[in-house]
Amino acid sequence: MTGTNKDRPRHRRRRYRLSPAGLKSLQTSAMRRRPWERSTGPRTETGKSHSKLNALKHGEYSLAQCAERRRLNELIRQMLGGDGVPLESPPRERDAWRNRLTMELEDGISRLLKRDLKRT
């Protein structure tokens, strides 16, 4: 009785590699054709403005976002104080600290979300 395809061992595909002769041939062809001399990039203003955004994937690292993150981190550091809330502190004090931290974080996140919604 013959097995199914699932019973056969799976073979990994070989990675694509050029032989030294093939690589040399490819380099020679590219040097002969000189494709970099005919590449022009965007020609219209619309194309140019669109191509400026190619490297921008999101606004997460914009100056405004970085400043807002720094501000939020500074607020968290201020709330933590030098050494944070000690574990020996009374539960009521720890709960108050956690509630304040949660409210500040939620407030900062909601401000970021509102700003992002205004952009779109």
N, C-alpha and C positions, 0 to 999 in steps of 0.2 A: 504494500500500500504506500502510495507516495504522499508526502507531506504537502502542506500549503506553503505559500510564500512567507507566511509568518514564522514558519519553522526554520527557514533558511537563515544563516548568519547574515547580518547586515554589514555591508562593506562601506567604509568611509570613502567619500569622494576625494580624489587626489587634488591637491591645490594646484591652481594654474601657475605654471612657471615656464618662462622662456629659457631655451637653451642659450648658452653664450653666443652661438652663431645667430639665433633668432633675435636676441636682444640687440646685437650689433646691426643686423639688418633693419630692425625697427628704428634704431637711432639714425642710421644712414638715411632712411626714408624721411624721417622727420626733419633732418637737417637739409635735405634736398627740397622738400616741399615748403619749409619755413611758414607754418601756419600762423605763427605769432605776428607776421607782417600784415596779414589780412583780417585779424580780429579787430573789431572796431569798438565794441561796447555800445552802450545806449547812445542814440543820436538825438532823440527828441527830449524836450524838457520833462515830459511825463516819464519817459523811460529813465532819465537821469535821476529824477526824484525817487522813483521806485527802486532803482538799483542802490541808492544810498541806504535803504533799509534792509538790504540783504543780510547784513551781519546782525541786525537787531532781531532777536528771537522773541523778546518780551521786554517789558519795562522794569524788570526786577532790579536791574543794576543802574538805573538812571540816577542822576544826582539827587533828585527829589526823594526817590525811594530810599536811597542810602542814608540821606539826612534823617528821614522819618525813622528808619531802623535804629540809627544811632541815638536819636532822641528817646525812642522806646527803651532801648537797652540802658540808657542813662537813668531813666525813671525806675527801671527794675533794680538797677544798682543802688539807687537812693533808697528804695523801699527795703532792700535787703540790708542796708547799712554795711558797716565794715565786715562783720562776721555773720550777718544774717540773724535769723531768730534762733536762739539757742534751743536745743531739744528739751532742756530742763524748764523752759518757760511754761506757764500755766496753759492748759488746753484752750482756754478762752482767748488768750493773747495770740496763740498760734492760729486759731480759727479766724480771728479778726485780720491777722496779717494775710492769710491765704485769701480771704474774701476781697481785701483791698487789692491784692495783686491780680486776682481774677478780673475784678471790675476794670482796673487800669488796662489790662491786656485786651479785654473785650472792647473797651472804648477805643483803644488804638487800632484794633483790627477793623472795627466798624468804620472808623474814619478813613482807613485805607480803602475799604470796599466802596464807600461812598465816592471817594475821589476817583477810583477806577471806573465806577458806573458813569460819572460825569464825562469821562473821556470818550466812552463809547456811545 
